[in-house]
Amino acid sequence: MSRALPQVEPDPSLPEEVTVYEVGPRDGLQNEKATVPTQVKVEFVRRLAAAGLGTIETTSFVDPRWVPQLADAEELLGLLGDEGRGARRPVLVPNVRGLDRALAAGVGAVAVFGSATETFARKNLNRGLEESVAMFAPVVERARAEGLWVRAYVSMCFGDPWEGPVPVAQVVDVCRRLMDLGCDQLSLGDTIGVGTVGHVHRLLEALAAVGIGPERVGVHFHDTYGQALANTLAALRDGVTVVDASTGGLGGCPYARSATGNLATEDLVWALEGAGVRTGLRLDALVETSRWMAERLDRPSPSRVVRALAGG
């Protein structure tokens, strides 16, 4: 494998350091049709940690009937032991039942997954916007009471395949409601990848106006239209320092067919390293991990950096 690295030319418009919130084991694998063996998932998490990733979202305690790929959540965390616990190993919990399972597994951080649109809320949660916020209230309250770190995902922040464009004010209203429940961090999801740089700026500006500053925000861009990296850099220039990414560019959404892969962690790291931004990650180890996982999924990695450095 080539050891090529980008030429470093510092960009003062970007933060000095960025935290990569790795979603590969959960969001990256959840839509895979063939069941990925639990031991492979365990090895995936361990390889990601060895590459320097501090925050790794490991799995989801969703009903296995809805996402069969993640039916092994308890087994996975049991095999990981202490490596799968703590505030930097969050898991997704859809409701109180999911939280109960997560607490029994000894997790230290959870995430809830809301929607900025009524249609997707009903398709993904079988509840409307009002009902879904009400459903999350006791989840967040109990999680905080148990000392857990809590993240709020909001999907369809930049567009919805059924409703089309989503008004910025509507997105801000949903985000504010979820953060008012007591969440520590907000992740803005461009679930179908239609966002653009100006849209990113407008949304972050509107969130800041209601007290949700960039220091409490992470961004989660899908690359459907090739805009994920550009949108991420725009968010970083507006003060965001947490970026969701998936090693190898794995991922999608089982409830939105137009949602393609996540921003690849390697592509993000290449851009940030070239700009002199610290990530604490080893690019060579990430590329090797993506090659390893691609072999197990029996298809090439969609990450451009992986393909350039390792031939896919």
Summary of the structure (lengths in Angstrom):
residues: 312
radius of gyration: 18.0
end to end distance: 10.6
largest distance: 51.3
contacts: 1124
relative contact order: 0.16
helix: 45%
strand: 15%
